[in-house]
Amino acid sequence: MPAPSKFEAKSAPRPASPRTAAAHLLDQILGERRLLSELLATGALDRLEAPDRARAQRLATQTLRSIERADKILAKHMRKPPPLTVQNILRLGTVELCMGGDAHGVVNECVNMTAGNKRFAKLKGLVNAVLRKVAADGPAEWAILRVPHLPKWLRAPLSEAYGAKTVAGFEAAHFAGAPLDLTPRGDAAALAEAVGGTLLPTGSVRIADAGQVSALPGYEAGEWWVQDAAAAIPARVLNVAKGETVLDMCAAPGGKTLQLAAAGGDVTALDISDARMARVRENLGRTGLSAALVTGDALTHEGQYDAILLDAPCSATGTIRRHPDLPHARDGSEIGDLIALQSAMLDHALGLLKPGGRLVYCTCSLLPDEGECQVEEALARHPGLTADRAALNLPGIDRDWITEEGGLRLRPDYWAELGGMDGFYIAMLRI
């Protein structure tokens, strides 16, 4: 399919309902290669009430997870793909219809969305005809189609690193999506009971169908914060003692800062983005925890610390189960620069440690170049630097997850029966 023009992607109708808002998000992600998080941060759904915002986001993410299936079904009913804006309306409608949506409501609104776009109004008949056919035979076909594959730019290196069977497990986890995980400030078992969740082996609490997060018990009191179970492990590996000086080197959105502060650390939270740091400040305020907030460049930061947590900027390929826009909005071209940045940050962070200090390096990436290889190369560059395997012996951690160089590899297909986890790499380094 030819690449859409910028004009075409920007011609979507202004969001006025969850479906039109979802179609607008799809146009921006697939046409402009913008990330969903960017769009939400800049007000893409602000015209909608909270329940409609949640529904629009859910419709968009379901469609992004299911594009391969939707396109396969639509191809039977069209000689060639229509312009991107119309194609996204058809994709959205197809996913809804095949997942049990009301045929009358879905088809009618998709036709009206097309008719309301002056540039593509003439295609409303096509949308009507195609979606009526999808409503008739799409659900049966949907059920037998394969789990959607990752795009080639990502599937190829992952298959080389893990093998095709393992990557198929990743894809199954991505297609299933992610439940909501909470990190408790206090008693995890009590929190699980209060919110109707499940206590995971590592101490996080998982909720299958959370609804409105801010309405959950304990939110206003700051008794927990949202954080994937895998993302909560690096701070547990660092194992901060009360009064230790700790640097959270790339702190936003703040989950790890909260963990370090709750453990009693004297925490400095550093991030280059003032806008992102606002979220850290907000979370600290809600939980009543404290940390020194510094907006600045990690590569020029100065100081001496007992412990450092470096959650380095990365491809975020481990988070696709909750961010299905990522493989569509990115093409892998930025990964080389990210690897160079990770290496520079790691070297600088080691220089900020007090004698005998320790550092947890982690990335939410599935690519070994951003994890295992970074630590292997750091160990070779820094005589005396060691990987502390013993620090990884935590509740819920399978020893088979510990890698050759002494790090911890977490994958989306782990805990499949519990709802999976984000992909992460974590290593404890000591000087």
C-alpha positions in Angstrom: 0.0 0.0 0.0 1.4 3.4 -0.9 2.4 5.7 2.0 -0.4 8.1 2.9 0.2 11.8 2.4 0.3 14.1 5.4 -2.7 15.9 4.1 -4.7 12.7 4.0 -3.7 11.6 7.5 -4.6 15.1 8.9 -8.0 15.3 7.2 -9.8 13.1 9.8 -12.8 14.7 11.4 -12.3 16.3 14.7 -13.1 13.9 17.6 -16.8 14.2 18.6 -17.5 10.6 19.7 -15.4 7.6 20.9 -15.4 6.1 17.4 -14.5 9.3 15.6 -11.8 10.0 18.2 -10.4 6.5 17.8 -10.3 6.9 14.0 -8.5 10.2 14.4 -5.9 8.5 16.7 -5.4 5.8 14.1 -4.8 8.4 11.3 -2.1 10.1 13.4 -0.4 7.0 14.5 -0.4 5.2 11.1 -0.2 8.3 8.9 2.1 10.6 10.9 3.9 7.9 13.0 3.0 9.7 16.2 2.9 7.7 19.4 -0.4 7.4 21.3 1.2 8.8 24.5 2.2 11.9 22.5 -1.3 12.4 21.2 -2.9 12.0 24.6 -0.4 14.3 26.2 -1.3 17.0 23.6 -5.0 16.8 24.2 -6.2 14.5 21.4 -9.1 13.3 23.5 -9.7 16.3 25.7 -13.1 17.1 24.1 -14.5 13.8 25.4 -15.8 13.0 28.9 -13.7 10.5 30.9 -15.7 7.4 30.0 -15.7 8.3 26.3 -11.9 9.0 26.4 -11.4 5.5 27.9 -13.6 4.0 25.2 -11.9 5.8 22.4 -8.5 4.7 23.6 -9.7 1.2 24.0 -11.1 1.1 20.4 -7.9 2.5 19.0 -5.6 0.1 20.8 -7.8 -2.9 19.9 -7.6 -1.9 16.3 -3.9 -1.5 16.4 -3.5 -4.9 17.9 -5.7 -6.4 15.2 -4.8 -4.6 12.0 -3.4 -7.7 10.4 -6.7 -9.6 10.9 -8.8 -6.6 9.9 -6.9 -6.1 6.7 -7.1 -9.8 5.8 -10.9 -9.7 6.2 -11.3 -6.4 4.3 -9.1 -7.5 1.4 -11.8 -10.0 0.4 -14.3 -7.2 -0.2 -12.2 -4.6 -2.0 -10.0 -4.6 -5.1 -7.5 -2.1 -3.5 -7.1 -0.3 -0.2 -8.9 3.0 0.0 -7.2 6.2 1.3 -5.8 5.8 4.8 -8.6 7.8 6.6 -11.3 5.6 5.1 -9.2 2.5 5.6 -8.9 3.3 9.3 -12.7 3.7 9.6 -13.1 0.3 7.9 -10.5 -1.2 10.2 -12.1 0.2 13.3 -15.5 -1.0 12.2 -14.2 -4.5 11.3 -12.5 -5.0 14.6 -15.7 -3.9 16.5 -18.0 -6.1 14.3 -15.7 -9.2 14.6 -15.4 -8.7 18.4 -19.1 -8.7 19.0 -20.1 -5.1 18.3 -23.7 -4.1 17.4 -23.8 -4.3 13.6 -26.4 -1.6 13.2 -24.7 1.0 15.4 -21.2 0.2 14.1 -22.0 0.3 10.4 -24.2 3.4 10.7 -21.6 5.5 12.6 -18.7 4.4 10.3 -20.8 5.5 7.3 -21.6 8.8 8.9 -18.0 9.4 9.8 -17.1 8.9 6.2 -19.9 11.1 5.0 -18.9 13.8 7.4 -15.4 14.1 5.8 -15.7 16.3 2.8 -12.6 14.8 1.2 -13.9 11.2 1.3 -17.7 11.6 1.6 -18.1 9.9 -1.8 -16.8 6.7 -0.3 -19.6 6.3 2.2 -21.3 3.8 -0.1 -18.2 1.7 -0.1 -17.9 1.7 3.7 -21.6 0.8 4.0 -21.3 -2.1 1.6 -18.1 -3.5 2.9 -19.0 -3.3 6.6 -22.4 -5.0 5.9 -20.5 -7.9 4.4 -18.0 -8.0 7.3 -20.9 -8.1 9.7 -22.3 -11.1 8.0 -19.2 -13.3 7.6 -16.3 -11.5 9.4 -16.7 -12.9 12.9 -16.4 -16.6 11.8 -13.3 -15.8 9.8 -11.8 -13.7 12.6 -11.9 -16.6 14.9 -9.6 -18.8 12.7 -7.0 -16.2 11.7 -3.5 -16.4 13.1 -2.3 -14.2 16.0 -1.1 -11.0 14.3 2.7 -10.9 13.7 5.0 -8.1 14.6 6.3 -5.9 11.7 9.4 -7.2 10.0 11.7 -4.5 11.4 11.2 -6.0 14.8 10.2 -9.6 14.2 13.4 -10.3 12.4 15.9 -9.3 15.1 13.7 -10.9 17.8 13.5 -14.2 15.9 17.3 -14.2 15.5 17.7 -13.6 19.3 15.0 -15.9 20.7 13.8 -18.2 17.9 10.5 -18.1 16.1 8.6 -20.2 18.7 9.4 -17.8 21.5 8.5 -14.7 19.3 5.2 -16.4 18.6 4.7 -16.4 22.4 5.5 -12.7 22.5 3.0 -12.0 19.8 0.3 -13.9 21.7 1.0 -11.8 24.8 0.8 -8.6 22.7 -2.5 -9.6 21.2 -4.0 -10.4 24.5 -3.1 -7.0 25.9 -2.2 -6.2 29.5 -4.1 -6.2 32.8 -3.6 -3.4 35.3 -0.8 -3.9 37.9 -0.4 -2.0 41.1 2.7 -1.5 43.3 1.5 -1.4 47.0 3.1 1.0 49.4 2.3 -1.3 52.3 0.7 -4.8 52.7 0.3 -6.3 49.2 -2.1 -9.0 50.3 -4.4 -6.5 52.0 -4.3 -4.3 48.8 -5.2 -7.3 46.6 -8.2 -8.1 48.8 -9.3 -4.4 48.9 -9.3 -4.0 45.1 -10.4 -7.5 44.1 -7.0 -8.3 42.5 -4.5 -11.1 42.5 -1.3 -11.0 44.4 1.5 -11.8 41.9 4.6 -13.9 42.9 6.9 -10.8 42.9 4.6 -8.7 45.2 2.6 -6.7 42.7 -1.2 -6.7 42.6 -3.0 -7.5 39.3 -6.5 -6.5 38.3 -8.0 -8.1 35.2 -10.7 -5.4 34.6 -10.0 -2.3 36.6 -12.4 0.2 35.2 -11.7 3.8 36.4 -8.3 3.7 38.1 -8.9 6.7 40.3 -12.0 5.1 41.7 -10.2 2.1 43.1 -9.8 1.8 46.9 -6.7 3.5 48.2 -6.1 5.8 45.2 -6.7 9.0 47.0 -4.8 7.9 50.1 -1.8 7.1 47.9 -1.6 3.5 49.0 -0.5 2.3 45.6 0.5 3.4 42.1 0.1 1.9 38.7 3.2 0.0 37.5 3.7 -3.1 35.5 4.9 -6.0 37.6 8.1 -6.3 35.5 8.8 -2.5 35.9 8.6 -2.9 39.7 11.4 -5.4 39.8 14.5 -3.1 39.2 13.9 -1.1 42.4 13.5 -4.3 44.3 16.8 -5.5 42.9 18.5 -2.3 44.0 17.2 -3.0 47.5 17.7 0.4 49.0 18.3 0.7 52.8 16.9 3.6 54.9 19.0 6.7 54.6 21.0 5.6 51.5 21.6 8.3 48.9 19.9 7.1 45.7 19.7 8.6 42.2 16.8 7.6 40.0 18.5 8.7 36.8 15.7 8.7 34.3 12.8 9.1 36.7 9.6 9.9 34.9 6.8 8.9 35.2 7.9 8.1 38.7 7.0 4.6 39.7 10.5 3.6 40.6 11.1 6.9 42.4 8.1 6.1 44.6 9.4 2.6 45.3 12.9 4.0 46.3 11.3 6.7 48.5 8.9 4.2 50.2 12.0 2.1 51.1 13.4 5.0 53.0 16.1 6.2 50.5 17.3 9.8 50.3 16.1 10.0 46.7 17.1 12.4 43.9 14.8 12.0 40.9 16.4 13.2 37.6 14.7 13.6 34.2 15.5 15.8 31.2 11.8 16.6 30.6 10.1 19.2 32.9 6.7 18.1 31.5 7.4 14.5 32.4 8.8 15.5 35.8 5.4 17.1 36.5 4.0 13.5 36.7 6.6 12.5 39.2 5.7 15.5 41.3 2.0 14.7 41.1 2.6 11.1 42.1 4.8 12.1 45.1 2.1 14.5 46.2 -0.7 11.8 46.1 1.4 9.3 48.0 2.9 11.7 50.5 6.4 10.5 49.7 9.4 12.8 49.1 12.3 13.0 46.7 14.5 15.9 45.4 13.4 16.6 41.8 16.0 17.7 39.3 15.3 18.5 35.7 18.5 18.1 33.7 20.6 16.0 31.4 21.7 12.7 32.9 25.0 12.9 31.0 26.1 16.1 32.8 24.6 15.4 36.2 27.0 15.6 39.1 27.0 14.1 42.6 28.0 11.0 44.5 25.5 8.3 45.5 25.3 5.0 47.3 23.0 3.5 44.7 21.8 4.5 41.2 18.8 3.2 39.2 19.3 3.8 35.5 16.2 2.9 33.5 17.8 4.0 30.3 15.9 5.4 27.2 15.3 2.5 24.9 13.1 1.2 22.0 10.4 0.2 24.6 9.8 -3.0 22.6 9.1 -4.8 25.9 5.9 -2.7 26.4 4.0 -3.5 23.2 1.3 -5.5 25.1 0.1 -2.2 26.6 1.4 0.1 23.8 0.3 -1.5 20.5 0.9 1.7 18.7 4.7 1.4 19.0 5.5 -1.1 16.2 3.3 1.0 13.8 4.6 4.4 14.8 8.3 3.3 14.8 10.5 1.6 12.2 13.6 0.8 14.3 15.7 3.5 12.7 16.3 5.2 16.1 17.7 2.2 17.9 21.3 2.7 16.9 21.3 6.2 18.5 19.5 4.8 21.6 22.2 2.1 22.1 24.9 4.8 21.9 23.0 6.9 24.5 22.5 4.0 26.8 26.3 3.2 26.8 27.2 6.8 27.5 24.6 7.1 30.3 25.9 3.8 31.9 29.5 5.0 31.8 28.6 8.4 33.3 26.4 6.7 36.0 29.2 4.5 37.2 31.3 7.6 37.7 28.6 9.0 40.1 28.8 6.0 42.5 30.6 6.2 45.8 33.3 3.6 46.4 31.6 0.2 46.9 28.4 1.6 45.3 25.9 -0.3 43.2 23.9 0.5 40.1 20.9 -1.2 38.5 20.8 -0.8 34.7 17.6 -1.7 33.1 15.6 -1.2 29.9 12.0 -2.0 28.9 13.4 -3.5 25.6 13.4 -7.1 24.2 16.4 -6.4 22.1 19.6 -7.9 23.5 21.6 -5.0 22.1 19.9 -2.8 24.6 20.3 -5.2 27.5 22.6 -8.2 27.7 25.1 -6.7 25.2 25.2 -3.4 27.0 26.2 -5.1 30.3 28.7 -7.4 28.6 30.4 -4.4 27.0 30.3 -2.4 30.2 32.0 -5.2 32.1 34.7 -5.4 29.5 35.2 -1.6 29.6 35.4 -1.2 33.4 38.0 -3.4 35.2 36.7 -4.3 38.6 33.0 -3.9 37.6 31.0 -7.0 38.5 27.4 -8.3 37.9 25.8 -9.2 41.2 23.7 -12.4 40.4 22.7 -12.8 44.1 20.8 -9.6 44.0 18.4 -11.2 41.5 17.3 -13.9 43.9 14.0 -12.4 44.7 10.5 -13.9 45.3 8.8 -14.8 42.1 12.0 -14.8 40.0 12.8 -18.0 38.1 16.5 -18.8 38.1 16.2 -19.7 34.4 15.6 -16.0 33.7 19.1 -15.1 34.8 21.4 -14.6 31.8 24.9 -15.6 31.0 26.5 -12.2 31.8 24.6 -12.0 35.1 21.4 -10.0 34.2 17.7 -10.8 34.4 15.7 -11.2 31.2 11.9 -10.8 31.6 9.6 -11.6 28.6 6.0 -11.0 27.7 5.4 -14.7 27.4 6.4 -15.3 31.0 3.4 -15.8 33.4 1.2 -16.4 30.4 -1.4 -18.0 32.7 -1.4 -14.9 34.9 -1.6 -12.4 32.0 2.0 -12.0 31.1 4.5 -9.2 31.9 6.4 -6.5 30.1 9.7 -7.3 28.5 12.6 -6.0 30.6 16.3 -6.4 31.1 17.8 -5.8 34.6 21.3 -6.1 35.9 22.9 -5.1 39.2 26.4 -3.8 38.8 28.9 -3.2 41.6 32.2 -1.3 41.5 
